[in-house]
Amino acid sequence: MKIGFVVNDIKTEKEGYTTTRMSMAALNRGHEVWVIGVAGLAYDPDEQVRARATTAPRKSYKSLPAYLADLKGPKARQERITVDELDVLLLRNDPADDARKRPWAQSAGINFGRMAIRRGVIVLNDPNGLAKASNKMYFQHFPEEVRPRTLITRSREEIRHFAKEIGTIVIKPVQGSQGTNVFLIRPEDIPNMNQMVDAVLRDGYIVAQEYLTAAEHGDTRLFMMNGQPLRFKGRYAAFRRVRTGGDLRSNVHAGGTLAKAEIGDTALELAEMVRPKLVQDGMFLVGLDIVGDKLMEINVFSPGGFGSAKKFETVNFSLPVIQALERKVDYMRYYRRNFNTTEMATL
């Protein structure tokens, strides 16, 4: 199998990243693995998608630090490859990371991924599905049973009215990640909330959501693959994030701590309710962020946390992902590439 991993920039990849784990797992299974920064993508005059890509010099690695050091080091092999000749292209770049300094890079993976689809490359997650999910408004397409009550607006007065009606709310930008500009507004904060609102307005529209009291106990990240909860060797790919101190964010980037997740009927029911939409949009690998009996977010762009899940479940969840990709490549070969990416994404 020839597989490419599109990332924001190879220089900023880290050994703990899920993308690093998956690319090393693919290499160790004997596959041809290329890592591609979005700036290296190109569409040539002969109508082929090509890219400046990098691969590690050895055929297998026992440790992530050694693998990533070689991938970034002088011994790495760099070539301008034909993306259209790959079997699989995984879009693992996070547009939110490029929003401020490289806005041109935000949609690069989606746009070049769409072109690669024309040549029969399996592009995951489906770029057309990712285009629909380019901001948090995508969440509103899922059943209301899984979501907290939500207002999306740029009006201070509408947010103030919503806060008075709901009680305690959370506001955050419609685009963004890693807990940046996320604020809790309690009833006593409403008279002086303008400073928080203005901080979020700088990024565009505001998402205002009812505060889920269960968030005090943190949230659970549960991975979905092929439209189903990812389970391998009897263990779910999941972990809990617990807030520390008075910070409302349990996100690890914001100082939260990790714990083992217990996946019960409530989490599985939520996964089942969102499954049809994920399948419809060709979402191969997704992270669900669960608080109590609701979802806070559905992460479709480069969902991370395999390392955290492995820490508590002692299972390498990269392996079943690569195995699933191998089966998809076989299916495409059997049917002479007569399946489209959306159909293939969750098959």
DRENDO-1510 file (C-alpha; in Angstrom, 1 decimal, always signed):
<recs>
REC; n; res; u; v; w
REC; 1; MET; +0.0; +0.0; +0.0 .
REC; 2; LYS; +1.2; +3.5; -0.9 .
REC; 3; ILE; +0.0; +6.0; +1.7 .
REC; 4; GLY; +0.4; +9.7; +2.2 .
REC; 5; PHE; -0.2; +11.7; +5.4 .
REC; 6; VAL; -1.0; +15.4; +4.9 .
REC; 7; VAL; +0.1; +17.5; +7.9 .
REC; 8; ASN; +0.3; +21.2; +8.5 .
REC; 9; ASP; +4.1; +21.1; +8.5 .
REC; 10; ILE; +6.5; +18.2; +9.1 .
REC; 11; LYS; +8.7; +20.5; +11.2 .
REC; 12; THR; +6.0; +20.9; +13.8 .
REC; 13; GLU; +5.0; +17.3; +14.1 .
REC; 14; LYS; +5.6; +15.7; +17.5 .
REC; 15; GLU; +6.3; +12.2; +18.6 .
REC; 16; GLY; +3.1; +12.0; +20.6 .
REC; 17; TYR; +0.9; +13.0; +17.7 .
REC; 18; THR; -1.6; +10.4; +16.5 .
REC; 19; THR; -0.5; +11.1; +12.9 .
REC; 20; THR; +3.1; +10.1; +13.9 .
REC; 21; ARG; +1.9; +7.0; +15.5 .
REC; 22; MET; -0.2; +5.9; +12.5 .
REC; 23; SER; +2.5; +6.7; +9.9 .
REC; 24; MET; +5.1; +4.6; +11.9 .
REC; 25; ALA; +2.6; +1.8; +12.3 .
REC; 26; ALA; +2.0; +1.8; +8.5 .
REC; 27; LEU; +5.8; +1.8; +7.8 .
REC; 28; ASN; +6.3; -1.1; +10.3 .
REC; 29; ARG; +3.7; -3.1; +8.4 .
REC; 30; GLY; +5.8; -2.8; +5.2 .
REC; 31; HIS; +3.9; +0.0; +3.5 .
REC; 32; GLU; +5.3; +2.9; +1.5 .
REC; 33; VAL; +4.7; +5.9; +3.7 .
REC; 34; TRP; +5.0; +9.6; +2.8 .
REC; 35; VAL; +4.5; +12.6; +5.0 .
REC; 36; ILE; +3.4; +15.8; +3.1 .
REC; 37; GLY; +3.2; +19.3; +4.5 .
REC; 38; VAL; +0.3; +21.3; +2.9 .
REC; 39; ALA; +2.8; +23.8; +1.4 .
REC; 40; GLY; +4.3; +20.9; -0.6 .
REC; 41; LEU; +1.1; +20.2; -2.6 .
REC; 42; ALA; +0.9; +21.1; -6.3 .
REC; 43; TYR; -1.3; +20.7; -9.3 .
REC; 44; ASP; +0.9; +20.3; -12.4 .
REC; 45; PRO; +0.1; +21.3; -16.0 .
REC; 46; ASP; -0.3; +17.6; -16.9 .
REC; 47; GLU; -3.3; +17.6; -14.5 .
REC; 48; GLN; -1.6; +15.4; -11.9 .
REC; 49; VAL; -1.5; +16.2; -8.2 .
REC; 50; ARG; +2.1; +16.0; -7.0 .
REC; 51; ALA; +3.8; +16.9; -3.7 .
REC; 52; ARG; +7.2; +17.4; -2.1 .
REC; 53; ALA; +7.1; +14.5; +0.4 .
REC; 54; THR; +9.3; +12.9; +3.0 .
REC; 55; THR; +9.8; +9.3; +4.1 .
REC; 56; ALA; +11.9; +7.8; +6.9 .
REC; 57; PRO; +15.1; +6.0; +5.8 .
REC; 58; ARG; +14.6; +2.7; +7.6 .
REC; 59; LYS; +12.0; +0.1; +7.0 .
REC; 60; SER; +10.8; -0.2; +10.6 .
REC; 61; TYR; +11.2; +1.5; +14.0 .
REC; 62; LYS; +10.8; +0.5; +17.6 .
REC; 63; SER; +10.3; +3.9; +19.1 .
REC; 64; LEU; +8.4; +7.1; +18.1 .
REC; 65; PRO; +11.3; +9.4; +19.0 .
REC; 66; ALA; +13.7; +7.5; +16.7 .
REC; 67; TYR; +11.2; +7.5; +13.9 .
REC; 68; LEU; +10.4; +11.2; +14.1 .
REC; 69; ALA; +14.0; +12.1; +14.4 .
REC; 70; ASP; +14.8; +10.3; +11.2 .
REC; 71; LEU; +11.8; +11.7; +9.5 .
REC; 72; LYS; +13.0; +15.3; +10.3 .
REC; 73; GLY; +16.7; +14.5; +10.0 .
REC; 74; PRO; +19.3; +14.6; +7.2 .
REC; 75; LYS; +18.9; +10.9; +6.4 .
REC; 76; ALA; +15.2; +11.3; +5.5 .
REC; 77; ARG; +14.4; +10.7; +1.8 .
REC; 78; GLN; +12.7; +13.6; +0.1 .
REC; 79; GLU; +11.0; +13.3; -3.3 .
REC; 80; ARG; +8.5; +15.0; -5.4 .
REC; 81; ILE; +5.9; +12.2; -5.6 .
REC; 82; THR; +2.7; +11.8; -7.7 .
REC; 83; VAL; -0.1; +11.9; -5.2 .
REC; 84; ASP; -2.5; +10.5; -7.8 .
REC; 85; GLU; -0.5; +7.2; -7.7 .
REC; 86; LEU; -1.1; +6.7; -4.0 .
REC; 87; ASP; -3.6; +4.2; -2.7 .
REC; 88; VAL; -4.6; +6.3; +0.3 .
REC; 89; LEU; -4.2; +9.9; +1.3 .
REC; 90; LEU; -5.0; +10.8; +4.9 .
REC; 91; LEU; -5.8; +14.4; +5.5 .
REC; 92; ARG; -4.3; +15.0; +8.9 .
REC; 93; ASN; -3.8; +18.8; +8.8 .
REC; 94; ASP; -5.7; +20.9; +11.3 .
REC; 95; PRO; -7.1; +24.1; +9.6 .
REC; 96; ALA; -7.4; +25.8; +13.0 .
REC; 97; ASP; -3.6; +25.7; +13.4 .
REC; 98; ASP; -3.2; +27.8; +10.3 .
REC; 99; ALA; -6.0; +30.2; +10.7 .
REC; 100; ARG; -3.9; +33.2; +11.8 .
REC; 101; LYS; -0.5; +32.9; +10.2 .
REC; 102; ARG; -1.2; +30.8; +7.1 .
REC; 103; PRO; -4.9; +31.2; +6.2 .
REC; 104; TRP; -4.1; +30.0; +2.6 .
REC; 105; ALA; -3.2; +26.6; +4.1 .
REC; 106; GLN; -6.5; +26.0; +5.8 .
REC; 107; SER; -8.3; +24.4; +2.9 .
REC; 108; ALA; -5.3; +23.2; +0.9 .
REC; 109; GLY; -5.7; +19.5; +2.0 .
REC; 110; ILE; -9.4; +19.6; +1.1 .
REC; 111; ASN; -8.9; +21.2; -2.3 .
REC; 112; PHE; -6.0; +19.0; -3.4 .
REC; 113; GLY; -7.7; +15.9; -1.8 .
REC; 114; ARG; -10.7; +16.5; -4.1 .
REC; 115; MET; -8.4; +16.5; -7.1 .
REC; 116; ALA; -6.8; +13.2; -6.0 .
REC; 117; ILE; -10.2; +11.6; -5.7 .
REC; 118; ARG; -10.6; +11.9; -9.5 .
REC; 119; ARG; -7.8; +9.5; -10.0 .
REC; 120; GLY; -9.2; +6.9; -7.6 .
REC; 121; VAL; -7.1; +7.7; -4.5 .
REC; 122; ILE; -8.9; +6.9; -1.3 .
REC; 123; VAL; -8.9; +10.3; +0.5 .
REC; 124; LEU; -9.9; +10.3; +4.2 .
REC; 125; ASN; -11.7; +11.8; +5.8 .
REC; 126; ASP; -13.7; +12.6; +2.7 .
REC; 127; PRO; -12.7; +16.1; +1.6 .
REC; 128; ASN; -16.2; +17.1; +0.7 .
REC; 129; GLY; -17.4; +16.0; +4.1 .
REC; 130; LEU; -14.5; +18.0; +5.7 .
REC; 131; ALA; -15.5; +21.1; +3.7 .
REC; 132; LYS; -19.0; +20.9; +5.3 .
REC; 133; ALA; -17.3; +20.6; +8.7 .
REC; 134; SER; -15.0; +23.6; +8.4 .
REC; 135; ASN; -16.4; +25.2; +11.5 .
REC; 136; LYS; -18.4; +24.4; +14.6 .
REC; 137; MET; -21.8; +25.1; +12.8 .
REC; 138; TYR; -21.4; +21.6; +11.4 .
REC; 139; PHE; -22.3; +20.3; +14.8 .
REC; 140; GLN; -25.8; +21.7; +14.4 .
REC; 141; HIS; -26.5; +19.1; +11.6 .
REC; 142; PHE; -26.6; +16.3; +14.2 .
REC; 143; PRO; -29.7; +15.4; +16.1 .
REC; 144; GLU; -30.7; +17.9; +18.8 .
REC; 145; GLU; -30.8; +15.1; +21.3 .
REC; 146; VAL; -27.0; +14.9; +21.3 .
REC; 147; ARG; -26.3; +18.7; +21.5 .
REC; 148; PRO; -26.5; +21.3; +24.2 .
REC; 149; ARG; -28.8; +24.3; +23.4 .
REC; 150; THR; -26.8; +26.6; +21.1 .
REC; 151; LEU; -26.9; +30.1; +19.7 .
REC; 152; ILE; -24.5; +31.2; +16.9 .
REC; 153; THR; -24.4; +35.0; +16.3 .
REC; 154; ARG; -22.3; +38.2; +16.4 .
REC; 155; SER; -24.8; +40.1; +18.4 .
REC; 156; ARG; -23.9; +41.0; +22.0 .
REC; 157; GLU; -27.6; +41.6; +22.8 .
REC; 158; GLU; -28.6; +38.1; +21.5 .
REC; 159; ILE; -25.9; +36.5; +23.6 .
REC; 160; ARG; -27.0; +38.5; +26.6 .
REC; 161; HIS; -30.6; +37.5; +26.2 .
REC; 162; PHE; -29.6; +33.8; +25.7 .
REC; 163; ALA; -27.5; +33.9; +28.8 .
REC; 164; LYS; -30.4; +35.4; +30.8 .
REC; 165; GLU; -32.7; +32.6; +29.5 .
REC; 166; ILE; -30.3; +29.7; +30.0 .
REC; 167; GLY; -28.4; +30.7; +33.1 .
REC; 168; THR; -24.8; +29.7; +32.7 .
REC; 169; ILE; -23.4; +29.5; +29.2 .
REC; 170; VAL; -20.1; +28.9; +27.5 .
REC; 171; ILE; -18.9; +31.1; +24.5 .
REC; 172; LYS; -16.3; +30.2; +22.0 .
REC; 173; PRO; -15.3; +31.1; +18.4 .
REC; 174; VAL; -17.1; +29.2; +15.6 .
REC; 175; GLN; -13.6; +28.3; +14.3 .
REC; 176; GLY; -10.8; +27.3; +16.6 .
REC; 177; SER; -9.3; +24.6; +18.7 .
REC; 178; GLN; -7.4; +23.7; +21.9 .
REC; 179; GLY; -9.5; +25.8; +24.2 .
REC; 180; THR; -8.5; +29.2; +22.8 .
REC; 181; ASN; -10.9; +32.0; +23.7 .
REC; 182; VAL; -13.4; +29.8; +25.6 .
REC; 183; PHE; -15.2; +31.6; +28.4 .
REC; 184; LEU; -17.8; +30.7; +31.0 .
REC; 185; ILE; -20.5; +33.3; +31.7 .
REC; 186; ARG; -22.4; +32.9; +34.9 .
REC; 187; PRO; -25.6; +34.9; +35.7 .
REC; 188; GLU; -23.5; +37.2; +37.9 .
REC; 189; ASP; -21.1; +37.8; +34.9 .
REC; 190; ILE; -23.8; +39.0; +32.5 .
REC; 191; PRO; -23.6; +42.7; +33.3 .
REC; 192; ASN; -19.9; +42.7; +32.6 .
REC; 193; MET; -19.6; +40.2; +29.8 .
REC; 194; ASN; -18.7; +42.5; +27.0 .
REC; 195; GLN; -14.9; +42.0; +27.4 .
REC; 196; MET; -15.3; +38.3; +27.0 .
REC; 197; VAL; -17.6; +38.6; +24.1 .
REC; 198; ASP; -15.3; +41.1; +22.4 .
REC; 199; ALA; -12.4; +38.7; +22.7 .
REC; 200; VAL; -14.3; +36.0; +20.8 .
REC; 201; LEU; -15.8; +38.4; +18.3 .
REC; 202; ARG; -12.3; +39.1; +17.0 .
REC; 203; ASP; -12.3; +35.6; +15.5 .
REC; 204; GLY; -15.7; +35.9; +13.8 .
REC; 205; TYR; -19.0; +34.4; +14.9 .
REC; 206; ILE; -19.6; +33.3; +18.4 .
REC; 207; VAL; -21.0; +29.9; +19.5 .
REC; 208; ALA; -22.9; +30.3; +22.8 .
REC; 209; GLN; -23.9; +27.0; +24.4 .
REC; 210; GLU; -25.7; +26.1; +27.6 .
REC; 211; TYR; -23.2; +25.0; +30.2 .
REC; 212; LEU; -23.4; +21.3; +31.0 .
REC; 213; THR; -22.9; +20.8; +34.7 .
REC; 214; ALA; -21.4; +17.4; +34.0 .
REC; 215; ALA; -18.5; +19.2; +32.5 .
REC; 216; GLU; -17.2; +19.8; +36.1 .
REC; 217; HIS; -16.1; +16.1; +36.0 .
REC; 218; GLY; -14.4; +16.6; +32.6 .
REC; 219; ASP; -15.1; +15.0; +29.3 .
REC; 220; THR; -14.5; +11.7; +27.4 .
REC; 221; ARG; -12.9; +11.4; +24.0 .
REC; 222; LEU; -14.2; +8.4; +22.2 .
REC; 223; PHE; -12.9; +7.5; +18.7 .
REC; 224; MET; -15.1; +6.4; +15.9 .
REC; 225; MET; -13.8; +4.5; +12.9 .
REC; 226; ASN; -15.8; +3.4; +9.9 .
REC; 227; GLY; -18.9; +4.8; +11.6 .
REC; 228; GLN; -18.5; +2.7; +14.7 .
REC; 229; PRO; -16.8; +3.1; +18.1 .
REC; 230; LEU; -13.2; +2.0; +17.6 .
REC; 231; ARG; -12.6; -1.1; +19.6 .
REC; 232; PHE; -9.6; -3.3; +19.4 .
REC; 233; LYS; -8.7; -6.4; +21.5 .
REC; 234; GLY; -11.9; -5.7; +23.6 .
REC; 235; ARG; -10.8; -2.1; +24.5 .
REC; 236; TYR; -12.4; +1.1; +23.3 .
REC; 237; ALA; -10.1; +3.8; +22.0 .
REC; 238; ALA; -11.1; +6.4; +24.6 .
REC; 239; PHE; -9.8; +8.4; +27.5 .
REC; 240; ARG; -11.1; +11.1; +29.9 .
REC; 241; ARG; -9.9; +14.6; +30.3 .
REC; 242; VAL; -10.4; +16.2; +33.7 .
REC; 243; ARG; -10.2; +19.9; +34.4 .
REC; 244; THR; -7.7; +21.2; +37.0 .
REC; 245; GLY; -8.4; +24.1; +39.4 .
REC; 246; GLY; -11.0; +26.6; +38.3 .
REC; 247; ASP; -10.4; +26.4; +34.6 .
REC; 248; LEU; -13.6; +25.3; +32.8 .
REC; 249; ARG; -11.6; +23.7; +30.0 .
REC; 250; SER; -10.6; +20.1; +30.5 .
REC; 251; ASN; -8.6; +20.2; +27.2 .
REC; 252; VAL; -5.0; +19.0; +27.9 .
REC; 253; HIS; -3.7; +22.1; +26.0 .
REC; 254; ALA; -5.4; +24.2; +28.6 .
REC; 255; GLY; -3.9; +22.3; +31.6 .
REC; 256; GLY; -6.4; +19.4; +32.0 .
REC; 257; THR; -5.2; +16.0; +33.2 .
REC; 258; LEU; -5.9; +12.5; +31.8 .
REC; 259; ALA; -7.7; +9.5; +33.2 .
REC; 260; LYS; -9.2; +6.2; +32.1 .
REC; 261; ALA; -12.5; +6.3; +30.4 .
REC; 262; GLU; -15.5; +4.1; +31.2 .
REC; 263; ILE; -17.5; +3.6; +28.0 .
REC; 264; GLY; -21.1; +2.7; +28.9 .
REC; 265; ASP; -24.5; +2.6; +27.3 .
REC; 266; THR; -24.9; +6.4; +27.2 .
REC; 267; ALA; -21.7; +7.0; +25.2 .
REC; 268; LEU; -22.6; +4.1; +22.9 .
REC; 269; GLU; -26.1; +5.5; +22.3 .
REC; 270; LEU; -24.6; +8.9; +21.4 .
REC; 271; ALA; -22.3; +7.2; +19.0 .
REC; 272; GLU; -25.2; +5.4; +17.4 .
REC; 273; MET; -27.2; +8.6; +17.0 .
REC; 274; VAL; -24.4; +10.4; +15.1 .
REC; 275; ARG; -23.4; +7.4; +13.1 .
REC; 276; PRO; -25.7; +8.0; +10.1 .
REC; 277; LYS; -24.4; +11.5; +9.5 .
REC; 278; LEU; -20.8; +10.5; +9.9 .
REC; 279; VAL; -21.3; +7.7; +7.3 .
REC; 280; GLN; -23.2; +10.1; +5.0 .
REC; 281; ASP; -20.3; +12.5; +5.1 .
REC; 282; GLY; -17.5; +10.0; +4.6 .
REC; 283; MET; -15.9; +10.4; +8.1 .
REC; 284; PHE; -13.5; +7.5; +8.5 .
REC; 285; LEU; -11.8; +8.6; +11.8 .
REC; 286; VAL; -13.5; +10.9; +14.2 .
REC; 287; GLY; -13.2; +11.9; +17.9 .
REC; 288; LEU; -16.4; +12.4; +19.9 .
REC; 289; ASP; -16.1; +14.7; +23.0 .
REC; 290; ILE; -18.8; +13.5; +25.5 .
REC; 291; VAL; -20.0; +15.3; +28.6 .
REC; 292; GLY; -22.6; +13.5; +30.6 .
REC; 293; ASP; -25.3; +12.5; +28.1 .
REC; 294; LYS; -24.4; +15.1; +25.5 .
REC; 295; LEU; -21.7; +15.7; +22.9 .
REC; 296; MET; -19.6; +18.9; +23.2 .
REC; 297; GLU; -17.9; +18.5; +19.9 .
REC; 298; ILE; -17.3; +16.1; +17.0 .
REC; 299; ASN; -13.7; +16.3; +15.9 .
REC; 300; VAL; -13.2; +15.4; +12.2 .
REC; 301; PHE; -10.0; +17.3; +11.5 .
REC; 302; SER; -7.0; +15.3; +12.6 .
REC; 303; PRO; -8.5; +14.0; +15.8 .
REC; 304; GLY; -5.8; +13.2; +18.3 .
REC; 305; GLY; -5.3; +11.2; +21.5 .
REC; 306; PHE; -4.2; +7.6; +20.5 .
REC; 307; GLY; -1.3; +8.0; +22.8 .
REC; 308; SER; -3.6; +8.9; +25.7 .
REC; 309; ALA; -5.9; +6.0; +24.9 .
REC; 310; LYS; -3.0; +3.6; +24.7 .
REC; 311; LYS; -1.7; +4.8; +28.1 .
REC; 312; PHE; -4.9; +3.6; +29.8 .
REC; 313; GLU; -6.0; +0.7; +27.6 .
REC; 314; THR; -2.5; -0.7; +26.8 .
REC; 315; VAL; -3.6; -1.2; +23.2 .
REC; 316; ASN; -2.0; +0.2; +20.0 .
REC; 317; PHE; -5.0; +1.7; +18.3 .
REC; 318; SER; -3.0; +2.7; +15.2 .
REC; 319; LEU; -2.8; -0.9; +14.2 .
REC; 320; PRO; -6.6; -1.4; +13.5 .
REC; 321; VAL; -6.7; +1.9; +11.6 .
REC; 322; ILE; -3.9; +0.7; +9.3 .
REC; 323; GLN; -5.6; -2.7; +8.9 .
REC; 324; ALA; -8.9; -0.9; +8.0 .
REC; 325; LEU; -7.0; +1.1; +5.3 .
REC; 326; GLU; -5.5; -2.1; +3.9 .
REC; 327; ARG; -9.0; -3.6; +3.5 .
REC; 328; LYS; -10.2; -0.5; +1.7 .
REC; 329; VAL; -7.3; -0.7; -0.7 .
REC; 330; ASP; -8.1; -4.4; -1.4 .
REC; 331; TYR; -11.8; -3.5; -2.0 .
REC; 332; MET; -10.8; -0.8; -4.5 .
REC; 333; ARG; -8.5; -3.2; -6.3 .
REC; 334; TYR; -11.2; -5.9; -6.5 .
REC; 335; TYR; -13.7; -3.5; -7.9 .
REC; 336; ARG; -11.3; -1.7; -10.2 .
REC; 337; ARG; -11.7; +1.6; -8.2 .
REC; 338; ASN; -15.4; +1.8; -9.0 .
REC; 339; PHE; -16.3; +2.9; -5.5 .
REC; 340; ASN; -16.2; +6.6; -4.6 .
REC; 341; THR; -14.4; +8.0; -1.5 .
REC; 342; THR; -17.6; +8.6; +0.4 .
REC; 343; GLU; -18.7; +5.0; +0.0 .
REC; 344; MET; -15.3; +3.7; +0.8 .
REC; 345; ALA; -14.7; +5.9; +3.8 .
REC; 346; THR; -16.8; +3.8; +6.3 .
REC; 347; LEU; -16.9; +0.5; +4.4 .
</recs>
